[in-house]
Amino acid sequence: MIIYHKYLRIHLGGEYRFMNNMLALRAGYKVNYDEEGMSAGIGFRKNIVGTNIKLDYSYSDLGVFNTVNRISIGASF
């Protein structure tokens, strides 16, 4: 038996960290959305002289709206 509902939306995703947790690869998929679907990204974090530096990039496919690229930079003291 397959259960289907037109408003049922599922978000799938994962993250893999390596190089002593300095780099992260991310991927995700949204099920049953009109335009959204696949997304992917990469993250970098490093402690430099007591300051935590973060740099993240993500790519999202939005169908007829083309693609969205996001970049974030962060620091914590």
Residue pairs with C-beta under 8 A, 6 or more apart in sequence:
6 32
8 32
9 30
9 31
9 32
9 33
10 30
10 31
10 32
11 28
11 29
11 30
11 31
12 28
12 29
12 30
12 31
13 26
13 27
13 28
13 29
13 39
14 26
14 27
14 28
15 24
15 25
15 26
16 24
16 25
16 26
17 23
17 24
18 24
18 25
21 45
22 44
22 45
22 46
23 42
23 43
23 44
24 42
24 43
24 44
24 45
25 40
25 41
25 42
26 39
26 40
26 41
26 42
26 43
26 58
27 38
27 39
27 40
27 41
28 38
28 39
28 40
29 37
29 38
29 39
30 36
30 37
30 39
34 63
35 62
35 63
35 64
35 65
36 60
36 61
36 62
36 63
37 61
37 63
38 60
38 61
39 58
39 59
39 60
39 61
40 58
40 59
41 56
41 57
41 58
41 59
41 70
42 56
42 57
43 54
43 55
43 56
43 57
44 54
44 55
44 56
45 52
45 53
45 54
45 55
46 52
46 53
47 53
50 77
51 75
51 76
51 77
52 75
52 76
52 77
53 74
53 75
54 72
54 73
54 74
54 75
54 76
55 71
55 72
55 73
55 74
56 70
56 71
56 72
56 73
56 74
57 69
57 70
57 71
58 69
58 70
59 67
59 68
59 69
60 67
60 68
60 70
61 67
62 68
